[in-house]
Amino acid sequence: MAVKLLLEKAHVEGIRTYDVYRREGGYRAVEKALKSMSPEAIVEEVKKSGLRGRGGAGFPTGMKWSFIAKPEGVPRHLVCNADESEPGTFKDRYLMEFIPHLLIEGLIISSFALGSNATYIYIRGEYAWIPDILEQAIAEAKANGWLGKNILGTGFDCEIYVQRGAGAYICGEETALIESLEGKRGNPRIKPPFPAVKGVWDRPTVVNNVETLAAVVPIINLTGEEYAKIGVGRSTGTKLISACGNINKPGVYEIDMTISVEEFIYSDEYCGGIANGKRLKACIPGGSSVPILPANLLFKTAKGETRYMNYESLSDGGFATGSMMGSGGFIVLDEDQCVVKHTYTLARFYRHESCGQCSPCREGTGWMEKILKNIDTGKGKMSDIDLLWDIQRKIEGNTICPLGDAAAWPVAAAIRHFRDEFEWHVLNPEESQVRNFGLAHYADAREVVA
Amino acid sequence: MTKFSDEKLAKVQEIIARYPDGKQKSALLPVLHLAQEEFGWLSSDTMDYVASLLSIEPIEVYEVATFYSMYNLQPVGRYTFEVCQTGPCMIKGSDDIISYIEQKLNIKPGQTTEDGMFTLKTVECLGACGYAPMMQMGKFYKEHLTKEKVDAIIDECRKTAAANN
């Protein structure tokens, strides 16, 4: 049975309420941290745990925390990034909706560790009903002495506020999020200075994802050392995966990172296999911006080793034959799906979400969308495929923030692995409008495995 | 004359108090949400009013209101259907749902029905990929959409509107 650290109690009747959450052992970690640990000791514990940012970048959380500047007399802030917007990703929503006190508990401990007396949860505007759930949990926590002035007699004061965004993927990038929290357009800032030195209102700031901050609770309860024993290598602890697409059981699953991709897709405990008895064609394992993998590279790496659901194994082979863990947004495509059309919708997404600050991204995403639309609708030319390749190369690495890379990678990977499907569209403009390319030589992974 | 109710004005003060002194501009996004709730959309009068409430320049409000996709810069219908069309929803048939709504309401994305009841919009990923196809209607999501479900939602909206008129 898989280890569950975050969602173990998510299905307990009434867990959204303080009383039930507390009865189930909630807020023990706050007690332990605030009464028996120093802020520095908490940072050390998080370092030992090996916890990596769960929003997509996978940067070690304890290290990020240790960078926060502490100039005399300047307030510091923790900001929780709940701007979950990467296509395929809906795990933070699940956590906030079903077990909100876990996030609040993680926020209190993390605020104490970082010295944040005013902590903000920046949540995407479309999740319009969730702020009510979070504010209810905050009010209950405060009424029970876990927030407010002099928490547990430690002299530590903390308030948590919820701020709604208003529809902008870019605000998931931490400096854009900070701009937005300051009441501005979500234009990412040039780094350095990093938020740890100059963040919100020019004060030292740490921005962490919802799942990352929730994971601080089991780290304190278990100790960092014990947490690090779960999982494998540098993929410690558990990870929430939101699975969608052509599978029998879409949803949010907590995995320890030792299971194989094949088990994740076919086990009844997780995705339950491909829907309608279809065969698997491809998968985007970590949110729309990570490279798509054809079935034959999904269950086995290029070296023929089993591919596992963890940071290292998913990226095995680099971008040539691997992908990334990313945000854990797991999108499965069956044999009836068109990679060209799917890539077109993603290109449209990134064009829509580009903030427009950097010309390679602002112009390049628009070009990619137009060209992909042409190919998809049977109006493409063979030279368009090379043009697409050229454009994505010119975006990648040439923008202030990673949105440019995020827009370039899916296009690059689609061409890298499915070039013949693009060519088939160009060569068969009429036929491609009435039927799909299908699997062709990307045999079902299970056949390859056998 | 654009003006918030006393209750909303108190809410504005409560929001401003969340930020350090002099950083009341941080309240801009939440206050624009309040304004849209109250007035349905953000006219330039409304945006100027919000600027005055936060002691910032009107241009600071315009540049934000035009950046974020959730702010309506023109009037919308009583109910807005914002149907997601990004990859994971497309796989699950969002194109069919969009054409069905277009046909049923006789409007294209971006348009409002003549009776002012419904606005249709296509949007990009709303974070409900496992429950696709889906749309946002006001504060909530409508998920696992089918043609029958769309029919039921439209009927329900019409009934609710008739009951409240």
Interface residues (C-beta under 8 A of the other chain):
Chain A: P75 E84 S85 E86 P87 G88 T89 F90 R93 A118 Y120 R124 G125 E126 Y127 A128 W129 E159 Y161 Q163 R164 G165 A166 G167 A168 Y169 S180 L181 E182 G183 K184 R185 G186 W201 S242 A243 C244 G245 N246 P250 G251 V252 I284 S288 G329 I331 L333 Q337 K341 H342 T345 L346 R348 F349 H352 E353 C355
Chain B: R18 Y19 P20 K23 K25 S26 A27 L28 L29 P30 L32 H33 L54 I56 E60 E63 V64 F67 Y68 S69 M70 Y71 Q85 T86 G87 P88 M90 I91 K92 V123 E124 C125 L126 G127 A128 C129 G130 Y131 A132 Q136 G138 K139 F140
